[in-house]
Amino acid sequence: MDTVDYDISTEEAAALWQFVDRLDDGHWPGFDDLAEELGDDVLALVQSLEDKG
């Protein structure tokens, strides 16, 4: 069974909600789309979230 680390930073939470907003709008952005819209820094935050499970 995989474990999930629910301890996320403020920046990770902001990136997550920006992603959720895009899903709510009917978009399924890829990493390149997110980087273009939100800046390259978002990719490190997304990777960090993915690593946490």
PAVEX-23649 format. One record per residue: residue in three letters; x, y, z of N, C-alpha, C in turn. Coordinates in steps of 0.05 Angstrom, whole numbers, padded with zeros to 5 digits, always signed. Example, Ala and Ser with C-alpha at 12.3 -4.5 7.8 and 13.67 -1.06 7.14 Angstrom:
2
ala+00264-00114+00156+00246-00090+00156+00264-00066+00156ser+00257-00045+00142+00273-00021+00143+00258+00001+00157
This chain:
53
met+00017-00024+00000+00000+00000+00000+00018+00025+00000asp+00012+00044-00018+00027+00069-00019+00018+00087+00004thr+00037+00104+00013+00030+00123+00033+00030+00151+00020val+00015+00169+00033+00013+00196+00023+00021+00215+00046asp+00038+00234+00039+00047+00255+00057+00030+00279+00053tyr+00012+00284+00073-00007+00307+00070+00005+00333+00080asp+00029+00333+00087+00043+00357+00097+00054+00372+00073ile+00039+00391+00062+00048+00406+00038+00053+00435+00045ser+00070+00447+00030+00077+00475+00035+00055+00493+00024thr+00056+00518+00032+00038+00538+00022+00040+00541-00008glu+00064+00540-00018+00068+00542-00047+00057+00518-00062glu+00060+00494-00050+00049+00470-00063+00019+00471-00063ala+00007+00481-00041-00022+00483-00039-00032+00502-00060ala-00019+00525-00064-00027+00545-00084-00026+00533-00112ala-00004+00518-00118-00001+00505-00144-00023+00485-00148leu-00029+00469-00128-00050+00449-00129-00077+00462-00135trp-00084+00484-00122-00110+00497-00126-00111+00510-00154gln-00088+00520-00164-00088+00530-00191-00094+00508-00211phe-00083+00485-00207-00088+00462-00224-00117+00453-00222val-00128+00452-00198-00156+00445-00194-00175+00465-00208asp-00168+00491-00207-00184+00511-00220-00185+00505-00250arg-00163+00497-00262-00163+00491-00291-00180+00466-00297leu-00179+00446-00279-00195+00423-00283-00225+00430-00281asp-00232+00447-00262-00259+00456-00259-00269+00471-00283asp-00251+00485-00297-00257+00499-00321-00259+00481-00346gly-00254+00455-00342-00256+00436-00364-00230+00432-00379his-00208+00441-00368-00182+00438-00381-00166+00416-00366trp-00150+00402-00381-00132+00381-00370-00104+00389-00378pro-00092+00408-00363-00065+00419-00371-00043+00399-00366gly-00025+00397-00385+00000+00382-00381+00021+00399-00368phe+00044+00387-00362+00065+00402-00349+00074+00427-00365asp+00076+00424-00391+00084+00447-00408+00063+00469-00406asp+00038+00462-00406+00016+00482-00404+00018+00497-00378leu+00022+00481-00356+00024+00494-00330+00047+00513-00328ala+00070+00504-00339+00094+00521-00339+00089+00547-00355glu+00076+00544-00377+00071+00568-00394+00052+00587-00380glu+00032+00577-00367+00012+00594-00353+00022+00605-00327leu+00036+00588-00311+00043+00595-00284+00072+00600-00279gly+00089+00594-00298+00118+00598-00295+00131+00571-00289asp+00157+00570-00296+00172+00545-00293+00174+00535-00264asp+00172+00553-00245+00174+00545-00217+00152+00525-00209val+00129+00526-00223+00107+00508-00216+00115+00479-00221leu+00132+00474-00240+00140+00446-00246+00153+00433-00222ala+00170+00447-00208+00183+00436-00184+00163+00431-00162leu+00143+00448-00160+00122+00444-00140+00105+00420-00147val+00098+00416-00172+00083+00393-00181+00099+00368-00176gln+00124+00368-00182+00141+00344-00177+00142+00338-00147ser+00144+00358-00131+00145+00354-00102+00119+00341-00092leu+00096+00351-00102+00071+00339-00095+00069+00310-00105glu+00078+00305-00129+00078+00278-00139+00095+00259-00122asp+00118+00269-00113+00135+00253-00096+00122+00246-00069lys+00105+00263-00060+00091+00259-00035+00068+00239-00037gly+00060+00233-00061+00040+00212-00065+00014+00224-00072
